[in-house]
């Protein structure tokens, strides 16, 4: 039964990529998660052990907003799943107020009730996470967990492999839906580090702190830095 469901989900993904009804393999996975599991939104982000995060695909703007919150605050279910190397299942966001105070408060304000994050991993290779979001509290069903595990595995394979199969040649599997989503943050970090003569990590930390204290997305702060719309003294200790 489990193998049959795996094959069924595989066919669904391959058929949709072939029909080009969705934007890329990762986008298909996110949309299928929403359709097949009792959640309202999903996103895939590549992560590293340092500060780096890159949005690969999201089912809708709400998912992108919640991924942006995790990136700005440096905490949340996806960040935790990647750091801990295992699924993070939050059936009620209120239970995380002590664990992720910043994210819990901001995400609740955005309408989040529950979140579930699954690391995308192949052996010793850690890629990122598949993050699921639900507006109402509630746990995933056993069948839902099984489906997500299969789709996370397919997403991992997609990010690791280029396939020359004519049936799914519409786009390379590893092609992000949103190329360079956080490129401006990386550039602004380097510019700030050079101008303040501090490390990249310190520059990133100061931008993140400024974003948090002003209740703004980190991406907005980065773009303001690039446009010279912020005085450098706001980033001094």
C-alpha positions in Angstrom: 0.0 0.0 0.0 2.8 2.4 0.9 4.7 1.7 -2.3 1.6 2.1 -4.3 0.9 5.5 -2.8 4.5 6.5 -3.5 4.1 5.6 -7.1 0.8 7.4 -7.3 2.2 10.6 -6.0 5.2 10.3 -8.3 2.9 10.0 -11.3 0.9 13.0 -10.2 4.0 15.1 -10.0 5.4 13.9 -13.3 2.1 14.4 -15.1 1.8 18.0 -13.9 5.3 19.0 -14.8 4.7 17.5 -18.2 1.5 19.5 -18.7 3.3 22.6 -17.4 0.3 23.5 -15.3 2.6 24.6 -12.5 5.9 26.5 -12.4 8.5 23.8 -12.0 8.9 20.6 -10.1 9.2 22.3 -6.6 6.0 24.3 -7.3 4.2 21.1 -8.2 5.3 19.5 -4.9 4.0 22.4 -2.9 0.7 22.5 -4.7 0.2 18.7 -4.3 0.9 18.9 -0.6 -1.9 21.5 -0.2 -4.2 19.3 -2.3 -3.4 15.9 -0.8 -2.7 16.9 2.9 -5.0 18.9 5.2 -2.9 22.1 5.1 -3.5 25.5 3.6 -0.1 26.4 2.2 3.4 24.9 1.6 6.9 26.2 0.7 10.3 24.7 -0.1 13.4 26.6 1.0 17.1 25.8 0.6 19.0 26.4 3.9 22.6 26.2 5.1 24.2 25.9 8.5 25.1 29.6 8.3 22.5 32.4 7.7 21.7 31.5 4.1 18.2 30.7 3.0 16.7 30.7 -0.4 13.0 30.4 -1.3 12.6 27.7 -4.0 8.8 27.5 -4.3 5.7 28.5 -2.5 2.1 27.5 -3.0 0.8 31.1 -2.5 1.7 34.6 -1.1 0.8 33.5 2.4 3.4 30.8 2.4 6.0 33.2 1.1 5.1 35.6 3.9 5.7 33.0 6.5 9.0 31.9 5.0 10.0 35.5 5.0 9.2 35.8 8.7 11.4 32.8 9.5 14.2 34.4 7.4 13.9 37.8 9.1 13.6 36.4 12.6 16.0 33.5 12.3 13.6 31.1 14.0 10.6 29.0 13.3 9.6 25.4 12.3 11.7 25.3 9.1 14.8 26.7 10.8 14.4 24.2 13.6 13.8 21.2 11.4 16.9 21.9 9.4 19.0 22.5 12.6 17.7 19.5 14.4 17.6 17.1 11.4 14.1 15.9 11.9 10.5 16.8 11.4 9.0 19.6 13.6 5.3 19.2 14.1 3.4 22.1 15.7 -0.3 21.3 15.9 -1.0 24.5 17.9 1.2 27.6 17.3 0.4 28.9 20.8 2.6 26.1 22.2 5.7 27.7 20.7 5.5 31.1 22.4 8.4 30.2 24.6 10.4 28.4 21.9 10.1 31.0 19.2 8.6 34.1 20.8 9.2 36.4 17.8 7.9 34.0 15.2 5.0 32.8 17.2 3.7 36.3 17.8 4.3 37.5 14.2 2.9 34.3 12.6 -0.2 34.3 14.7 -0.8 37.9 13.5 -0.5 36.6 10.0 -3.2 34.0 10.7 -1.1 30.8 11.3 -2.6 28.2 13.6 -0.3 25.2 13.0 2.9 24.4 11.1 4.9 21.3 10.1 8.4 21.3 8.7 10.3 18.4 7.2 14.1 18.4 6.4 15.1 17.7 2.8 18.1 15.3 3.3 20.0 12.7 1.4 22.5 10.9 3.5 25.0 13.5 4.7 23.7 16.1 2.3 21.3 18.6 3.9 19.4 20.8 1.4 16.6 22.6 3.2 13.0 22.1 4.3 9.5 21.5 3.1 7.3 23.7 5.3 3.5 23.2 5.7 1.2 25.8 7.1 -2.4 25.6 8.4 -4.7 28.4 9.5 -6.4 26.4 12.2 -4.7 24.3 14.9 -4.7 20.6 14.5 -2.3 17.6 13.9 -1.6 15.9 10.6 -3.3 12.6 10.1 -1.2 9.4 9.8 -1.9 9.3 6.1 -1.0 12.9 5.8 2.3 12.3 7.4 3.0 9.5 5.0 2.2 11.5 2.0 4.4 14.4 3.1 7.2 12.0 3.7 6.9 10.8 0.1 6.6 14.3 -1.3 9.6 15.5 0.7 11.6 12.6 -0.6 10.6 13.5 -4.2 11.5 17.1 -3.6 14.9 16.1 -2.3 15.5 14.0 -5.3 14.4 16.8 -7.6 16.9 19.3 -6.0 19.7 16.8 -6.3 19.2 15.4 -9.7 19.0 16.6 -13.3 16.9 14.1 -15.3 16.9 13.7 -19.1 13.5 12.1 -19.2 11.5 13.4 -22.2 8.3 13.1 -20.2 9.4 15.7 -17.7 11.8 17.8 -19.8 9.7 21.0 -19.3 12.2 22.3 -16.7 15.2 21.1 -14.8 14.1 19.6 -11.5 16.4 21.8 -9.5 15.3 25.1 -11.0 14.0 27.4 -8.3 10.6 29.0 -8.9 12.0 32.3 -7.4 15.5 32.7 -8.6 17.7 34.8 -6.2 14.8 35.7 -3.9 17.2 36.9 -1.2 20.1 38.1 -3.4 19.5 41.7 -2.3 20.1 40.6 1.3 23.4 39.0 0.4 24.6 42.1 -1.5 23.4 44.5 1.2 25.2 42.4 3.9 28.5 42.6 2.0 28.1 46.4 1.4 27.3 47.0 5.1 30.2 44.8 6.2 32.6 46.7 4.0 31.4 50.2 5.0 31.3 49.5 8.7 34.4 47.3 8.6 32.7 44.4 10.4 32.3 40.7 9.5 29.5 39.5 7.2 27.9 37.6 10.1 27.9 40.8 12.2 26.5 42.8 9.3 23.7 40.3 8.8 22.9 40.2 12.5 22.6 44.0 12.6 20.3 44.1 9.6 18.1 41.4 11.1 18.0 43.2 14.4 16.9 46.4 12.7 14.3 44.6 10.7 12.9 42.9 13.9 12.9 46.2 15.9 11.0 48.0 13.1 8.6 45.1 12.3 9.8 45.0 8.7 10.9 42.1 6.5 14.6 41.7 6.3 14.4 42.0 2.5 12.9 45.5 2.8 15.8 46.6 5.0 18.3 45.1 2.6 16.8 47.0 -0.3 16.8 50.2 1.7 20.5 49.7 2.4 21.2 49.2 -1.3 19.1 52.3 -2.2 21.0 54.4 0.4 17.7 55.1 2.2 19.1 54.2 5.6 21.8 56.0 7.5 24.7 53.7 8.5 24.5 54.9 12.1 21.3 53.0 12.6 23.4 49.8 12.3 26.0 50.9 14.9 26.0 49.1 18.3 
